[in-house]
Amino acid sequence: MILDNLTRAFKTQNWLAVATEFVIVIAGVVIGFQVSAWNEQREAVARAEVLTVRLIEDLRAERWRVDGVDVYNGQVAANARRAIEALEGRRTVDDEMLVIEAFRATQIYIFPIIRPTYDELVATGTISLIADPALIAVATEYYSTAFEEIGTLDPDRPYRRAFFELADQALFLSLADSCGESPDIMIGDYAALPQILDFPCEIDGHDAAIAALAERLRESDVILPLLRHRAIEAAIESRSQLYWQDMFMRVLGPLEQAP
């Protein structure tokens, strides 16, 4: 239609009509580009909102993970200290309790790291869509820090290995089933953290193995020094989460329900 109008205008040398048609064409192109830009901007804003919500959800899950590492290692350290007191004669416990506490001092739990949204932001180059600079700064610092660099756990795990060398296999498996952390822990379940490792447990059917292991623990020349190391190691690992807890507090605010 516009081409026909331009052809007629040129033939009749109606320059006003030619100019008018050109203005209409240019205006249509400009408006088309503007509408396209508006649509792209609206889609970007919507995408940014979705990614921001997802990133916050991931960081809230990580906040729980950090709190879990703090609580778990604190309970490992507490069991190690109690076992030390028993082995040093400063505390009287029966063989079963000594074995349970010594076993729990061996425990290491790997909480899964939740980072799919941050990885997507980095991989797709869309990290600039997150408008909150504090949020992206926290996410970048947190996810970019190698946990093997900030962790304090000895990768050789000498106390754990020493305990394994003294323990009867059937007894150890029973300890793991009855006195270890539950494999069904759900991310975000703060109610489960206070008793993640410290909860009442009993070992049935292994009385002789418990007595034998307790005797080996008391007579061992290596267990007590390694247990002291383990107590300090786990306590430091627990305390090292304070930095991340403070950081999450700043960007996410206080917990609605304290762990």
C-alpha angles and dihedrals in degrees: 000000000000091000091052091050091050092049092052092045092052092047092052092038089235095160094176090059090046091052091046093052091048090051090051091050094047092045090050092051092047092047090048092052091045093050090048090050091048090051092048091048092048090049090048091051091049091047091048091052091051093047092046092052091047093047091050090050090051092049091049088054089049090050088058090047091053091048088048092053089049095050096039096051090042089058092046089053091048092053090048091052092049091049090049091052090050094048091047091051095245092116131036117222134154121255095260094054091047091051092047093050093045090049094049089052087064094056123118120178122193110211110204116248114235109213113131095120095049091047090051091049091052096042094049097039091236097122089110089067089075103094097191106087093192091053095050092043091055093045092049094048094044099045095038093057112095107231092209087062097051097036119099100200114121105242089212091058094204097180092049090051092047091052091049090054091057100040128092110238097231091048092048092052090050090050090050092049097044106028106028127089118285115263088216097069109143122219109252095022100133092168089067096054102077090061099028090125106355106075133120113277137165133201114218127195098017103087095131093046091048092052092047093049092046089053092049091050091051094046098042118110094202105042099072097051091045090047091053089052091048093051092054093041094053092044091053091047089053094048093046089071092068092086093055092042091054091047093052090047090057096050102031101031127225121331115263088222121024115233 
